[in-house]
Amino acid sequence: MPTTSEERELKLLVPADFQVPPLTGVHGIAGVVEGQPLELSATYYDTSDMRLMNRGVTLRYRLGDD
């Protein structure tokens, strides 16, 4: 049976010199580990009449991560 998940994405504009503050000690964050950069590839699908996009939905197939 296929699995589904809901993902929310938020894009923010920040100044060029912005640095993420330390996240250790923030409620809900168990730990911080520096990882290797990922190279992701995504393909987006929709109907020919763009029915998904017109309803604010995207269907994506992504490679390169777990």
PQR file of N, CA, C, O and H, with PARSE charges and radii, in Angstrom:
ATOM      1  N   MET A   1       0.844  -1.180   0.000 -0.4000 1.5000
ATOM      2  CA  MET A   1       0.000   0.000   0.000 -0.0000 2.0000
ATOM      3  C   MET A   1       0.889   1.243   0.000  0.5500 1.7000
ATOM      4  O   MET A   1       1.827   1.331   0.793 -0.5500 1.4000
ATOM      5  N   PRO A   2       0.608   2.192  -0.869 -0.5600 1.5000
ATOM      6  CA  PRO A   2       1.413   3.425  -0.912  0.2800 2.0000
ATOM      7  C   PRO A   2       1.273   4.210   0.386  0.5500 1.7000
ATOM      8  O   PRO A   2       0.231   4.176   1.040 -0.5500 1.4000
ATOM      9  N   THR A   3       2.319   4.903   0.739 -0.4000 1.5000
ATOM     10  CA  THR A   3       2.258   5.780   1.901 -0.0000 2.0000
ATOM     11  C   THR A   3       2.159   7.217   1.425  0.5500 1.7000
ATOM     12  O   THR A   3       2.656   7.567   0.354 -0.5500 1.4000
ATOM     13  H   THR A   3       3.166   4.931   0.207  0.4000 1.0000
ATOM     14  N   THR A   4       1.523   8.029   2.219 -0.4000 1.5000
ATOM     15  CA  THR A   4       1.418   9.443   1.894 -0.0000 2.0000
ATOM     16  C   THR A   4       1.908  10.246   3.080  0.5500 1.7000
ATOM     17  O   THR A   4       1.898   9.774   4.217 -0.5500 1.4000
ATOM     18  H   THR A   4       1.119   7.745   3.088  0.4000 1.0000
ATOM     19  N   SER A   5       2.327  11.442   2.807 -0.4000 1.5000
ATOM     20  CA  SER A   5       2.731  12.342   3.882 -0.0000 2.0000
ATOM     21  C   SER A   5       2.384  13.755   3.462  0.5500 1.7000
ATOM     22  O   SER A   5       2.280  14.072   2.278 -0.5500 1.4000
ATOM     23  H   SER A   5       2.335  11.825   1.883  0.4000 1.0000
ATOM     24  N   GLU A   6       2.210  14.579   4.456 -0.4000 1.5000
ATOM     25  CA  GLU A   6       1.931  15.983   4.187 -0.0000 2.0000
ATOM     26  C   GLU A   6       3.182  16.782   4.492  0.5500 1.7000
ATOM     27  O   GLU A   6       3.771  16.646   5.563 -0.5500 1.4000
ATOM     28  H   GLU A   6       2.295  14.321   5.418  0.4000 1.0000
ATOM     29  N   GLU A   7       3.574  17.596   3.568 -0.4000 1.5000
ATOM     30  CA  GLU A   7       4.765  18.426   3.736 -0.0000 2.0000
ATOM     31  C   GLU A   7       4.372  19.868   3.519  0.5500 1.7000
ATOM     32  O   GLU A   7       3.686  20.205   2.553 -0.5500 1.4000
ATOM     33  H   GLU A   7       3.095  17.707   2.697  0.4000 1.0000
ATOM     34  N   ARG A   8       4.807  20.700   4.410 -0.4000 1.5000
ATOM     35  CA  ARG A   8       4.557  22.136   4.258 -0.0000 2.0000
ATOM     36  C   ARG A   8       5.896  22.811   4.040  0.5500 1.7000
ATOM     37  O   ARG A   8       6.880  22.505   4.713 -0.5500 1.4000
ATOM     38  H   ARG A   8       5.364  20.427   5.194  0.4000 1.0000
ATOM     39  N   GLU A   9       5.917  23.722   3.101 -0.4000 1.5000
ATOM     40  CA  GLU A   9       7.154  24.413   2.781 -0.0000 2.0000
ATOM     41  C   GLU A   9       6.918  25.906   2.900  0.5500 1.7000
ATOM     42  O   GLU A   9       5.916  26.434   2.417 -0.5500 1.4000
ATOM     43  H   GLU A   9       5.117  23.970   2.555  0.4000 1.0000
ATOM     44  N   LEU A  10       7.845  26.571   3.543 -0.4000 1.5000
ATOM     45  CA  LEU A  10       7.760  28.007   3.729 -0.0000 2.0000
ATOM     46  C   LEU A  10       9.078  28.602   3.270  0.5500 1.7000
ATOM     47  O   LEU A  10      10.140  28.171   3.719 -0.5500 1.4000
ATOM     48  H   LEU A  10       8.659  26.143   3.935  0.4000 1.0000
ATOM     49  N   LYS A  11       9.027  29.576   2.392 -0.4000 1.5000
ATOM     50  CA  LYS A  11      10.239  30.223   1.903 -0.0000 2.0000
ATOM     51  C   LYS A  11      10.279  31.639   2.447  0.5500 1.7000
ATOM     52  O   LYS A  11       9.296  32.376   2.371 -0.5500 1.4000
ATOM     53  H   LYS A  11       8.164  29.926   2.027  0.4000 1.0000
ATOM     54  N   LEU A  12      11.408  32.004   2.988 -0.4000 1.5000
ATOM     55  CA  LEU A  12      11.577  33.314   3.606 -0.0000 2.0000
ATOM     56  C   LEU A  12      12.739  34.056   2.964  0.5500 1.7000
ATOM     57  O   LEU A  12      13.719  33.442   2.542 -0.5500 1.4000
ATOM     58  H   LEU A  12      12.207  31.405   3.049  0.4000 1.0000
ATOM     59  N   LEU A  13      12.630  35.364   2.893 -0.4000 1.5000
ATOM     60  CA  LEU A  13      13.742  36.197   2.442 -0.0000 2.0000
ATOM     61  C   LEU A  13      14.492  36.679   3.675  0.5500 1.7000
ATOM     62  O   LEU A  13      13.887  37.178   4.623 -0.5500 1.4000
ATOM     63  H   LEU A  13      11.834  35.863   3.236  0.4000 1.0000
ATOM     64  N   VAL A  14      15.790  36.529   3.659 -0.4000 1.5000
ATOM     65  CA  VAL A  14      16.623  36.985   4.767 -0.0000 2.0000
ATOM     66  C   VAL A  14      17.798  37.772   4.195  0.5500 1.7000
ATOM     67  O   VAL A  14      18.127  37.620   3.019 -0.5500 1.4000
ATOM     68  H   VAL A  14      16.282  36.124   2.889  0.4000 1.0000
ATOM     69  N   PRO A  15      18.432  38.610   5.012 -0.5600 1.5000
ATOM     70  CA  PRO A  15      19.613  39.332   4.534  0.2800 2.0000
ATOM     71  C   PRO A  15      20.736  38.361   4.151  0.5500 1.7000
ATOM     72  O   PRO A  15      20.797  37.244   4.664 -0.5500 1.4000
ATOM     73  N   ALA A  16      21.604  38.785   3.268 -0.4000 1.5000
ATOM     74  CA  ALA A  16      22.697  37.938   2.783 -0.0000 2.0000
ATOM     75  C   ALA A  16      23.607  37.471   3.912  0.5500 1.7000
ATOM     76  O   ALA A  16      24.193  36.393   3.816 -0.5500 1.4000
ATOM     77  H   ALA A  16      21.555  39.693   2.852  0.4000 1.0000
ATOM     78  N   ASP A  17      23.739  38.252   4.975 -0.4000 1.5000
ATOM     79  CA  ASP A  17      24.636  37.873   6.073 -0.0000 2.0000
ATOM     80  C   ASP A  17      23.909  37.107   7.185  0.5500 1.7000
ATOM     81  O   ASP A  17      24.476  36.916   8.261 -0.5500 1.4000
ATOM     82  H   ASP A  17      23.263  39.128   5.053  0.4000 1.0000
ATOM     83  N   PHE A  18      22.679  36.670   6.952 -0.4000 1.5000
ATOM     84  CA  PHE A  18      21.912  35.939   7.958 -0.0000 2.0000
ATOM     85  C   PHE A  18      22.566  34.604   8.285  0.5500 1.7000
ATOM     86  O   PHE A  18      23.028  33.895   7.391 -0.5500 1.4000
ATOM     87  H   PHE A  18      22.219  36.826   6.078  0.4000 1.0000
ATOM     88  N   GLN A  19      22.601  34.266   9.561 -0.4000 1.5000
ATOM     89  CA  GLN A  19      23.090  32.969  10.005 -0.0000 2.0000
ATOM     90  C   GLN A  19      22.052  32.364  10.932  0.5500 1.7000
ATOM     91  O   GLN A  19      21.481  33.053  11.777 -0.5500 1.4000
ATOM     92  H   GLN A  19      22.225  34.841  10.287  0.4000 1.0000
ATOM     93  N   VAL A  20      21.815  31.078  10.768 -0.4000 1.5000
ATOM     94  CA  VAL A  20      20.857  30.387  11.624 -0.0000 2.0000
ATOM     95  C   VAL A  20      21.415  30.377  13.043  0.5500 1.7000
ATOM     96  O   VAL A  20      22.562  29.983  13.252 -0.5500 1.4000
ATOM     97  H   VAL A  20      22.279  30.518  10.082  0.4000 1.0000
ATOM     98  N   PRO A  21      20.614  30.808  14.024 -0.5600 1.5000
ATOM     99  CA  PRO A  21      21.101  30.793  15.402  0.2800 2.0000
ATOM    100  C   PRO A  21      21.236  29.357  15.909  0.5500 1.7000
ATOM    101  O   PRO A  21      20.651  28.445  15.326 -0.5500 1.4000
ATOM    102  N   PRO A  22      21.994  29.143  16.982 -0.5600 1.5000
ATOM    103  CA  PRO A  22      22.117  27.785  17.532  0.2800 2.0000
ATOM    104  C   PRO A  22      20.737  27.239  17.904  0.5500 1.7000
ATOM    105  O   PRO A  22      19.929  27.936  18.517 -0.5500 1.4000
ATOM    106  N   LEU A  23      20.482  26.003  17.530 -0.4000 1.5000
ATOM    107  CA  LEU A  23      19.179  25.402  17.798 -0.0000 2.0000
ATOM    108  C   LEU A  23      19.185  24.481  19.012  0.5500 1.7000
ATOM    109  O   LEU A  23      18.133  24.001  19.432 -0.5500 1.4000
ATOM    110  H   LEU A  23      21.138  25.437  17.032  0.4000 1.0000
ATOM    111  N   THR A  24      20.352  24.236  19.571 -0.4000 1.5000
ATOM    112  CA  THR A  24      20.405  23.420  20.770 -0.0000 2.0000
ATOM    113  C   THR A  24      19.689  24.159  21.892  0.5500 1.7000
ATOM    114  O   THR A  24      19.845  25.370  22.045 -0.5500 1.4000
ATOM    115  H   THR A  24      21.207  24.627  19.229  0.4000 1.0000
ATOM    116  N   GLY A  25      18.922  23.440  22.658 -0.4000 1.5000
ATOM    117  CA  GLY A  25      18.175  24.050  23.743 -0.0000 2.0000
ATOM    118  C   GLY A  25      16.799  24.541  23.340  0.5500 1.7000
ATOM    119  O   GLY A  25      16.032  24.970  24.201 -0.5500 1.4000
ATOM    120  H   GLY A  25      18.796  22.456  22.533  0.4000 1.0000
ATOM    121  N   VAL A  26      16.459  24.495  22.053 -0.4000 1.5000
ATOM    122  CA  VAL A  26      15.133  24.911  21.605 -0.0000 2.0000
ATOM    123  C   VAL A  26      14.174  23.757  21.863  0.5500 1.7000
ATOM    124  O   VAL A  26      14.469  22.615  21.511 -0.5500 1.4000
ATOM    125  H   VAL A  26      17.083  24.147  21.353  0.4000 1.0000
ATOM    126  N   HIS A  27      13.031  24.044  22.473 -0.4000 1.5000
ATOM    127  CA  HIS A  27      12.040  23.016  22.791 -0.0000 2.0000
ATOM    128  C   HIS A  27      11.651  22.228  21.541  0.5500 1.7000
ATOM    129  O   HIS A  27      11.329  22.811  20.506 -0.5500 1.4000
ATOM    130  H   HIS A  27      12.791  24.972  22.759  0.4000 1.0000
ATOM    131  N   GLY A  28      11.683  20.908  21.644 -0.4000 1.5000
ATOM    132  CA  GLY A  28      11.296  20.053  20.530 -0.0000 2.0000
ATOM    133  C   GLY A  28      12.447  19.611  19.655  0.5500 1.7000
ATOM    134  O   GLY A  28      12.259  18.770  18.776 -0.5500 1.4000
ATOM    135  H   GLY A  28      11.945  20.434  22.485  0.4000 1.0000
ATOM    136  N   ILE A  29      13.644  20.158  19.871 -0.4000 1.5000
ATOM    137  CA  ILE A  29      14.817  19.750  19.083 -0.0000 2.0000
ATOM    138  C   ILE A  29      15.706  18.900  19.979  0.5500 1.7000
ATOM    139  O   ILE A  29      16.263  19.382  20.966 -0.5500 1.4000
ATOM    140  H   ILE A  29      13.797  20.841  20.585  0.4000 1.0000
ATOM    141  N   ALA A  30      15.827  17.617  19.614 -0.4000 1.5000
ATOM    142  CA  ALA A  30      16.585  16.674  20.434 -0.0000 2.0000
ATOM    143  C   ALA A  30      18.084  16.818  20.241  0.5500 1.7000
ATOM    144  O   ALA A  30      18.848  16.547  21.167 -0.5500 1.4000
ATOM    145  H   ALA A  30      15.374  17.226  18.813  0.4000 1.0000
ATOM    146  N   GLY A  31      18.523  17.236  19.064 -0.4000 1.5000
ATOM    147  CA  GLY A  31      19.940  17.377  18.800 -0.0000 2.0000
ATOM    148  C   GLY A  31      20.167  17.999  17.437  0.5500 1.7000
ATOM    149  O   GLY A  31      19.258  18.086  16.611 -0.5500 1.4000
ATOM    150  H   GLY A  31      17.902  17.456  18.311  0.4000 1.0000
ATOM    151  N   VAL A  32      21.379  18.420  17.227 -0.4000 1.5000
ATOM    152  CA  VAL A  32      21.756  19.053  15.962 -0.0000 2.0000
ATOM    153  C   VAL A  32      22.982  18.329  15.435  0.5500 1.7000
ATOM    154  O   VAL A  32      23.975  18.171  16.146 -0.5500 1.4000
ATOM    155  H   VAL A  32      22.116  18.350  17.898  0.4000 1.0000
ATOM    156  N   VAL A  33      22.909  17.891  14.188 -0.4000 1.5000
ATOM    157  CA  VAL A  33      24.026  17.182  13.558 -0.0000 2.0000
ATOM    158  C   VAL A  33      24.266  17.834  12.209  0.5500 1.7000
ATOM    159  O   VAL A  33      23.332  18.031  11.431 -0.5500 1.4000
ATOM    160  H   VAL A  33      22.103  18.020  13.610  0.4000 1.0000
ATOM    161  N   GLU A  34      25.517  18.168  11.933 -0.4000 1.5000
ATOM    162  CA  GLU A  34      25.837  18.741  10.630 -0.0000 2.0000
ATOM    163  C   GLU A  34      25.951  17.608   9.622  0.5500 1.7000
ATOM    164  O   GLU A  34      26.729  16.671   9.804 -0.5500 1.4000
ATOM    165  H   GLU A  34      26.276  18.008  12.565  0.4000 1.0000
ATOM    166  N   GLY A  35      25.173  17.705   8.567 -0.4000 1.5000
ATOM    167  CA  GLY A  35      25.167  16.663   7.547 -0.0000 2.0000
ATOM    168  C   GLY A  35      25.833  17.131   6.263  0.5500 1.7000
ATOM    169  O   GLY A  35      26.259  18.278   6.134 -0.5500 1.4000
ATOM    170  H   GLY A  35      24.541  18.466   8.418  0.4000 1.0000
ATOM    171  N   GLN A  36      25.904  16.215   5.336 -0.4000 1.5000
ATOM    172  CA  GLN A  36      26.459  16.515   4.023 -0.0000 2.0000
ATOM    173  C   GLN A  36      25.371  17.134   3.151  0.5500 1.7000
ATOM    174  O   GLN A  36      24.196  16.798   3.301 -0.5500 1.4000
ATOM    175  H   GLN A  36      25.557  15.282   5.442  0.4000 1.0000
ATOM    176  N   PRO A  37      25.742  18.028   2.250 -0.5600 1.5000
ATOM    177  CA  PRO A  37      24.746  18.589   1.326  0.2800 2.0000
ATOM    178  C   PRO A  37      24.124  17.482   0.476  0.5500 1.7000
ATOM    179  O   PRO A  37      24.781  16.497   0.138 -0.5500 1.4000
ATOM    180  N   LEU A  38      22.853  17.661   0.139 -0.4000 1.5000
ATOM    181  CA  LEU A  38      22.153  16.723  -0.730 -0.0000 2.0000
ATOM    182  C   LEU A  38      21.927  17.356  -2.086  0.5500 1.7000
ATOM    183  O   LEU A  38      21.704  18.562  -2.192 -0.5500 1.4000
ATOM    184  H   LEU A  38      22.320  18.461   0.413  0.4000 1.0000
ATOM    185  N   GLU A  39      21.985  16.542  -3.114 -0.4000 1.5000
ATOM    186  CA  GLU A  39      21.587  17.002  -4.438 -0.0000 2.0000
ATOM    187  C   GLU A  39      20.289  16.293  -4.769  0.5500 1.7000
ATOM    188  O   GLU A  39      20.261  15.078  -4.966 -0.5500 1.4000
ATOM    189  H   GLU A  39      22.166  15.562  -3.028  0.4000 1.0000
ATOM    190  N   LEU A  40      19.215  17.066  -4.828 -0.4000 1.5000
ATOM    191  CA  LEU A  40      17.890  16.505  -5.035 -0.0000 2.0000
ATOM    192  C   LEU A  40      17.417  16.764  -6.459  0.5500 1.7000
ATOM    193  O   LEU A  40      17.788  17.756  -7.086 -0.5500 1.4000
ATOM    194  H   LEU A  40      19.237  18.053  -4.668  0.4000 1.0000
ATOM    195  N   SER A  41      16.599  15.861  -6.946 -0.4000 1.5000
ATOM    196  CA  SER A  41      15.977  16.006  -8.248 -0.0000 2.0000
ATOM    197  C   SER A  41      14.478  15.818  -8.053  0.5500 1.7000
ATOM    198  O   SER A  41      14.050  14.821  -7.471 -0.5500 1.4000
ATOM    199  H   SER A  41      16.297  15.055  -6.436  0.4000 1.0000
ATOM    200  N   ALA A  42      13.681  16.757  -8.530 -0.4000 1.5000
ATOM    201  CA  ALA A  42      12.238  16.682  -8.343 -0.0000 2.0000
ATOM    202  C   ALA A  42      11.519  16.785  -9.674  0.5500 1.7000
ATOM    203  O   ALA A  42      11.904  17.559 -10.551 -0.5500 1.4000
ATOM    204  H   ALA A  42      14.028  17.567  -9.002  0.4000 1.0000
ATOM    205  N   THR A  43      10.460  15.986  -9.808 -0.4000 1.5000
ATOM    206  CA  THR A  43       9.563  16.045 -10.958 -0.0000 2.0000
ATOM    207  C   THR A  43       8.167  16.333 -10.431  0.5500 1.7000
ATOM    208  O   THR A  43       7.682  15.642  -9.535 -0.5500 1.4000
ATOM    209  H   THR A  43      10.147  15.357  -9.096  0.4000 1.0000
ATOM    210  N   TYR A  44       7.530  17.337 -10.979 -0.4000 1.5000
ATOM    211  CA  TYR A  44       6.184  17.724 -10.565 -0.0000 2.0000
ATOM    212  C   TYR A  44       5.179  17.265 -11.613  0.5500 1.7000
ATOM    213  O   TYR A  44       5.434  17.341 -12.814 -0.5500 1.4000
ATOM    214  H   TYR A  44       7.924  17.898 -11.707  0.4000 1.0000
ATOM    215  N   TYR A  45       4.036  16.790 -11.138 -0.4000 1.5000
ATOM    216  CA  TYR A  45       2.992  16.295 -12.019 -0.0000 2.0000
ATOM    217  C   TYR A  45       1.710  17.088 -11.803  0.5500 1.7000
ATOM    218  O   TYR A  45       1.443  17.576 -10.705 -0.5500 1.4000
ATOM    219  H   TYR A  45       3.828  16.728 -10.162  0.4000 1.0000
ATOM    220  N   ASP A  46       0.924  17.210 -12.862 -0.4000 1.5000
ATOM    221  CA  ASP A  46      -0.383  17.846 -12.789 -0.0000 2.0000
ATOM    222  C   ASP A  46      -1.220  17.332 -13.948  0.5500 1.7000
ATOM    223  O   ASP A  46      -0.707  16.651 -14.835 -0.5500 1.4000
ATOM    224  H   ASP A  46       1.141  16.814 -13.754  0.4000 1.0000
ATOM    225  N   THR A  47      -2.482  17.651 -13.943 -0.4000 1.5000
ATOM    226  CA  THR A  47      -3.359  17.290 -15.049 -0.0000 2.0000
ATOM    227  C   THR A  47      -3.150  18.289 -16.184  0.5500 1.7000
ATOM    228  O   THR A  47      -2.560  19.349 -15.974 -0.5500 1.4000
ATOM    229  H   THR A  47      -2.899  18.205 -13.222  0.4000 1.0000
ATOM    230  N   SER A  48      -3.622  17.964 -17.367 -0.4000 1.5000
ATOM    231  CA  SER A  48      -3.416  18.850 -18.520 -0.0000 2.0000
ATOM    232  C   SER A  48      -4.088  20.213 -18.330  0.5500 1.7000
ATOM    233  O   SER A  48      -3.650  21.203 -18.916 -0.5500 1.4000
ATOM    234  H   SER A  48      -4.101  17.103 -17.537  0.4000 1.0000
ATOM    235  N   ASP A  49      -5.140  20.270 -17.522 -0.4000 1.5000
ATOM    236  CA  ASP A  49      -5.810  21.552 -17.285 -0.0000 2.0000
ATOM    237  C   ASP A  49      -5.335  22.228 -15.990  0.5500 1.7000
ATOM    238  O   ASP A  49      -5.972  23.163 -15.505 -0.5500 1.4000
ATOM    239  H   ASP A  49      -5.496  19.466 -17.046  0.4000 1.0000
ATOM    240  N   MET A  50      -4.212  21.751 -15.434 -0.4000 1.5000
ATOM    241  CA  MET A  50      -3.576  22.333 -14.238 -0.0000 2.0000
ATOM    242  C   MET A  50      -4.530  22.333 -13.025  0.5500 1.7000
ATOM    243  O   MET A  50      -4.526  23.266 -12.222 -0.5500 1.4000
ATOM    244  H   MET A  50      -3.694  20.991 -15.828  0.4000 1.0000
ATOM    245  N   ARG A  51      -5.324  21.297 -12.912 -0.4000 1.5000
ATOM    246  CA  ARG A  51      -6.320  21.193 -11.852 -0.0000 2.0000
ATOM    247  C   ARG A  51      -5.692  21.204 -10.458  0.5500 1.7000
ATOM    248  O   ARG A  51      -6.230  21.821  -9.539 -0.5500 1.4000
ATOM    249  H   ARG A  51      -5.328  20.539 -13.564  0.4000 1.0000
ATOM    250  N   LEU A  52      -4.568  20.530 -10.300 -0.4000 1.5000
ATOM    251  CA  LEU A  52      -3.924  20.504  -8.979 -0.0000 2.0000
ATOM    252  C   LEU A  52      -3.396  21.884  -8.600  0.5500 1.7000
ATOM    253  O   LEU A  52      -3.688  22.388  -7.515 -0.5500 1.4000
ATOM    254  H   LEU A  52      -4.131  20.028 -11.046  0.4000 1.0000
ATOM    255  N   MET A  53      -2.628  22.487  -9.485 -0.4000 1.5000
ATOM    256  CA  MET A  53      -2.052  23.799  -9.201 -0.0000 2.0000
ATOM    257  C   MET A  53      -3.141  24.833  -8.889  0.5500 1.7000
ATOM    258  O   MET A  53      -2.982  25.656  -7.988 -0.5500 1.4000
ATOM    259  H   MET A  53      -2.391  22.078 -10.366  0.4000 1.0000
ATOM    260  N   ASN A  54      -4.234  24.784  -9.631 -0.4000 1.5000
ATOM    261  CA  ASN A  54      -5.318  25.741  -9.416 -0.0000 2.0000
ATOM    262  C   ASN A  54      -5.984  25.585  -8.051  0.5500 1.7000
ATOM    263  O   ASN A  54      -6.690  26.486  -7.598 -0.5500 1.4000
ATOM    264  H   ASN A  54      -4.364  24.115 -10.363  0.4000 1.0000
ATOM    265  N   ARG A  55      -5.762  24.451  -7.399 -0.4000 1.5000
ATOM    266  CA  ARG A  55      -6.299  24.227  -6.060 -0.0000 2.0000
ATOM    267  C   ARG A  55      -5.210  24.305  -4.991  0.5500 1.7000
ATOM    268  O   ARG A  55      -5.443  23.957  -3.833 -0.5500 1.4000
ATOM    269  H   ARG A  55      -5.189  23.720  -7.767  0.4000 1.0000
ATOM    270  N   GLY A  56      -4.024  24.762  -5.385 -0.4000 1.5000
ATOM    271  CA  GLY A  56      -2.938  24.937  -4.427 -0.0000 2.0000
ATOM    272  C   GLY A  56      -2.275  23.639  -3.998  0.5500 1.7000
ATOM    273  O   GLY A  56      -1.724  23.554  -2.901 -0.5500 1.4000
ATOM    274  H   GLY A  56      -3.835  25.045  -6.325  0.4000 1.0000
ATOM    275  N   VAL A  57      -2.326  22.621  -4.864 -0.4000 1.5000
ATOM    276  CA  VAL A  57      -1.768  21.306  -4.545 -0.0000 2.0000
ATOM    277  C   VAL A  57      -0.633  21.014  -5.514  0.5500 1.7000
ATOM    278  O   VAL A  57      -0.722  21.329  -6.700 -0.5500 1.4000
ATOM    279  H   VAL A  57      -2.774  22.691  -5.756  0.4000 1.0000
ATOM    280  N   THR A  58       0.440  20.409  -5.001 -0.4000 1.5000
ATOM    281  CA  THR A  58       1.502  19.932  -5.886 -0.0000 2.0000
ATOM    282  C   THR A  58       1.719  18.451  -5.629  0.5500 1.7000
ATOM    283  O   THR A  58       1.631  17.979  -4.496 -0.5500 1.4000
ATOM    284  H   THR A  58       0.513  20.153  -4.037  0.4000 1.0000
ATOM    285  N   LEU A  59       2.002  17.735  -6.696 -0.4000 1.5000
ATOM    286  CA  LEU A  59       2.330  16.315  -6.630 -0.0000 2.0000
ATOM    287  C   LEU A  59       3.758  16.188  -7.143  0.5500 1.7000
ATOM    288  O   LEU A  59       4.047  16.455  -8.309 -0.5500 1.4000
ATOM    289  H   LEU A  59       2.074  18.119  -7.617  0.4000 1.0000
ATOM    290  N   ARG A  60       4.644  15.770  -6.237 -0.4000 1.5000
ATOM    291  CA  ARG A  60       6.069  15.758  -6.569 -0.0000 2.0000
ATOM    292  C   ARG A  60       6.666  14.377  -6.334  0.5500 1.7000
ATOM    293  O   ARG A  60       6.326  13.695  -5.367 -0.5500 1.4000
ATOM    294  H   ARG A  60       4.409  15.552  -5.290  0.4000 1.0000
ATOM    295  N   TYR A  61       7.553  13.978  -7.225 -0.4000 1.5000
ATOM    296  CA  TYR A  61       8.376  12.785  -7.045 -0.0000 2.0000
ATOM    297  C   TYR A  61       9.799  13.270  -6.919  0.5500 1.7000
ATOM    298  O   TYR A  61      10.319  13.920  -7.826 -0.5500 1.4000
ATOM    299  H   TYR A  61       7.830  14.531  -8.011  0.4000 1.0000
ATOM    300  N   ARG A  62      10.444  12.956  -5.787 -0.4000 1.5000
ATOM    301  CA  ARG A  62      11.779  13.502  -5.531 -0.0000 2.0000
ATOM    302  C   ARG A  62      12.765  12.365  -5.293  0.5500 1.7000
ATOM    303  O   ARG A  62      12.460  11.390  -4.606 -0.5500 1.4000
ATOM    304  H   ARG A  62      10.022  12.428  -5.051  0.4000 1.0000
ATOM    305  N   LEU A  63      13.944  12.508  -5.868 -0.4000 1.5000
ATOM    306  CA  LEU A  63      15.051  11.559  -5.690 -0.0000 2.0000
ATOM    307  C   LEU A  63      16.208  12.263  -4.986  0.5500 1.7000
ATOM    308  O   LEU A  63      16.392  13.472  -5.129 -0.5500 1.4000
ATOM    309  H   LEU A  63      14.192  13.300  -6.426  0.4000 1.0000
ATOM    310  N   GLY A  64      16.979  11.499  -4.229 -0.4000 1.5000
ATOM    311  CA  GLY A  64      18.197  12.041  -3.642 -0.0000 2.0000
ATOM    312  C   GLY A  64      18.182  12.124  -2.143  0.5500 1.7000
ATOM    313  O   GLY A  64      19.187  12.511  -1.547 -0.5500 1.4000
ATOM    314  H   GLY A  64      16.829  10.517  -4.112  0.4000 1.0000
ATOM    315  N   ASP A  65      17.078  11.775  -1.501 -0.4000 1.5000
ATOM    316  CA  ASP A  65      17.036  11.777  -0.039 -0.0000 2.0000
ATOM    317  C   ASP A  65      16.364  10.503   0.440  0.5500 1.7000
ATOM    318  O   ASP A  65      15.932   9.673  -0.359 -0.5500 1.4000
ATOM    319  H   ASP A  65      16.262  11.461  -1.985  0.4000 1.0000
ATOM    320  N   ASP A  66      16.283  10.361   1.767 -0.4000 1.5000
ATOM    321  CA  ASP A  66      15.627   9.171   2.318 -0.0000 2.0000
ATOM    322  C   ASP A  66      14.141   9.291   2.168  0.5500 1.7000
ATOM    323  O   ASP A  66      13.405   8.391   2.571 -0.5500 1.4000
ATOM    324  H   ASP A  66      16.635  11.036   2.416  0.4000 1.0000
TER
END
